[in-house]
């Protein structure tokens, strides 16, 4: 006699729990996940604001009966007025920081230029003040022409009988990203896009000319935040040691006000003048919730709402990119001593974002340790083709010598879970055949965890840029990546090339169907032989006669061609080099 459904479910669940307990009875090595600081660090930048000054020193020299002789001395200077830190909020180079880092007083630069040009011109007659940004005191000697001329120049763009100065100033902002070599990959000129026109704001937004930059996860609320980490730079970013971390606490959850007499109070206060001003504040959950500012005698948080308003004012959407997600998976493998697997992962990060300081540093270590006794190989490693980890921020266990009882218990759980699912589905009939994916996580890459067309769930973090109504819209699947287009309505699906809107001749074919792209007059075959022998499926890729396109215009898909075949990435359409395992533009694995 059949058990009632609820009793059957309870029995199956009990067996599952028992199997899991049995499987985990023996100790197993802990899996090391990337920490929030490790994931945020690559997107932290140093910001320097200079005052660019052009100055003309006018000298009126009295020569008695010969009349008044006028001379001109011209110089250019670029003194540093402010340093701080900031966070990249999307891969196209949008940066958030404090307005005190960029809203500098250019009059200080003008004073510096006056002191400098006088010291160069008159030497000991006009020594540099102890503070080069402050005015020198006038001489008590009324016949001291140089001193009188110096005081006149402080007024700027005025002259008297001794002379004066004509001065032009402008602010220049330079961003140093977290790269291994600033001369080769950094020192990026930045534009302040918010606020503009001399307006005041709580947040400053910068834009640099870059792509595939690491970016942070922006939180939408600081209501539960109490313990924080502040990440920034007090000198030039170059390696892991150059990144500074300051911890602090709010007086209570969600207050956004630094706790009085906190152990880290002195370090936080010092940070406002040594490069930590505008540094991103990271919550316990690994989200950036803003940055700290001084407000009277207190240190307060400029929170998610102010950051969101500033980004909205300039039409910027915060998001993560391929570099972040491939690096996250590389960290999973690296942290768990899977150096054989981590090395190509980290190399892929550097293809996506050349100069990535932390990936450069860790790749050198991984290459040194792979194949040694310290290396646990690649079995169970996280695969970068998934573009991220599972929903809880982790990945599968990477111990190359797993506990037999653990895996036995997990296997039993999996089998019994299938049985339970079968029982439940039979009771529900044909209802809800469509498998709906979870609500997308707003803190992850757009499209993360969205269902495939048709309802089946993809691997965690997989993104199909061609999906109708997908996260990137048309025609571009990802910022900075050329459009990928399917054949126009009515165009043949295979066998006949067509020209897409980018002007590239493309042959589409159905994978796994032998001979679906037959040889055509005036065409050259994509694989060895005339029948597509180079592909296990027998598929042949062709190019239009007389075109400069490579013989293989499509990315290699699973089972379609040898792993080292050249082609284009089928996720974003970009060309691949022979032997390339990952697309250098969208980060997708090429099988």
Buried (B, 14 or more C-beta within 10 A) or exposed (E): EEEEEEEBBEEBEEBBEBBBEBBBEEEBBEBBBBBBBBBBBBBBBBBBBBBBBBBBBBBBEEEEEEEEEEEEBEBEBBBBBBBBBBBBBBBBBBBBBBBBBBBBEBBBBBBBBBBBBBBEBBEEBBEEBEEBBEBBEEBEEEEBBBBBBBBBBBEBEEBEEBBBBBBBBEBBBBBBBBBBEBEEBBBBEBEBBBBEEEEEBBBBBBBBEBBBBBBBBBBBEBEEBBEBBBBBBBEEBBEEEBBBBBBBBBEEEBBBBBBEEBEBBEBBBEBBEBBBBBBBBBBEEBBBBBBBBBEEEEBBBBBBEBBBEBBEBEEBEBBBBBBBBBBBBBBBBBBBBBBBBBBBBBBBBBBBBBBBBBBBBBBEBBBEBBEEEEBBBBBBBBBBBBBBBBEEBBBEBBBBEBBEBBEEBBEBBEEBEEEBEEEEEEEEEEEEEEEEBEEBEEBBBBBBBBBEEEEEBBEBBBBBBBBEEBBBEEEBBBBBBBBBBEBEEEEEEBBBBBEBEEEBBBBBBEBBEEBBBBBBEEBBBBBEEEBBEBBBBBBBBBBBEEEEBBBBBBBBBEEBBEEEBBBBBBBBBBBBEEEBBBBBBBBBBBB
